[in-house]
Amino acid sequence: MTTATADLLSDLGPNSDVVWLVQRVSQERLKWVVVPRTGVAHYAAQDPKGWSKVVQWLHEQGVTLVEI
């Protein structure tokens, strides 16, 4: 796990809905991840700052977010 990933997970906290997404992308070294639009809307509404950090992290990791 990179420092950037560890910092992001620390910022999000253990109760964040998107921790699993960050962990999976990091562990599996995914190049893209599929998230339903309803999930994106939920994450953005529940924790706009946290979701913004996750989107930025995905971009920095070269991971494409595919909304379906």
C-alpha positions in Angstrom: 0.0 0.0 0.0 1.4 3.4 -1.0 1.6 6.3 1.4 -1.0 8.1 -0.7 -3.4 5.2 -0.3 -2.8 4.9 3.4 -3.3 8.7 3.8 -6.6 8.5 1.9 -7.9 5.6 4.0 -6.9 7.4 7.1 -8.8 10.5 5.9 -11.9 8.5 5.0 -12.0 6.7 8.3 -13.3 3.1 8.9 -17.0 3.9 8.5 -16.8 5.4 5.0 -18.8 3.6 2.3 -15.9 3.9 -0.1 -13.1 2.4 1.9 -13.8 -1.0 0.3 -13.4 0.5 -3.1 -10.0 2.1 -2.3 -8.8 -1.1 -0.7 -9.9 -3.3 -3.6 -8.4 -1.1 -6.3 -5.2 -0.9 -4.3 -4.9 -4.6 -3.5 -5.9 -5.8 -7.0 -4.1 -3.0 -8.8 -7.1 -2.4 -11.0 -6.9 -0.2 -14.0 -10.6 0.5 -14.1 -13.5 0.1 -11.7 -17.2 0.0 -12.4 -19.6 1.8 -10.1 -23.3 2.3 -10.6 -24.4 5.9 -11.1 -26.7 5.5 -8.1 -23.6 4.5 -6.0 -21.7 7.6 -7.3 -24.6 9.8 -6.4 -24.8 8.2 -3.0 -21.1 8.6 -2.2 -21.2 12.2 -3.5 -24.2 13.0 -1.3 -23.0 11.2 1.9 -19.4 12.5 1.9 -18.7 15.0 -0.9 -15.2 15.8 0.3 -14.3 12.1 0.8 -15.7 11.1 -2.6 -13.8 14.0 -4.2 -10.6 12.6 -2.6 -11.3 9.1 -3.9 -11.9 10.4 -7.4 -8.7 12.4 -7.3 -6.8 9.3 -5.9 -8.2 7.1 -8.7 -7.0 9.7 -11.3 -3.6 9.8 -9.7 -3.4 6.0 -9.7 -4.3 5.9 -13.4 -7.6 4.1 -12.6 -10.6 4.8 -14.9 -13.9 5.2 -13.1 -16.7 3.7 -15.2 -20.2 4.7 -14.3 -23.0 2.5 -15.4 
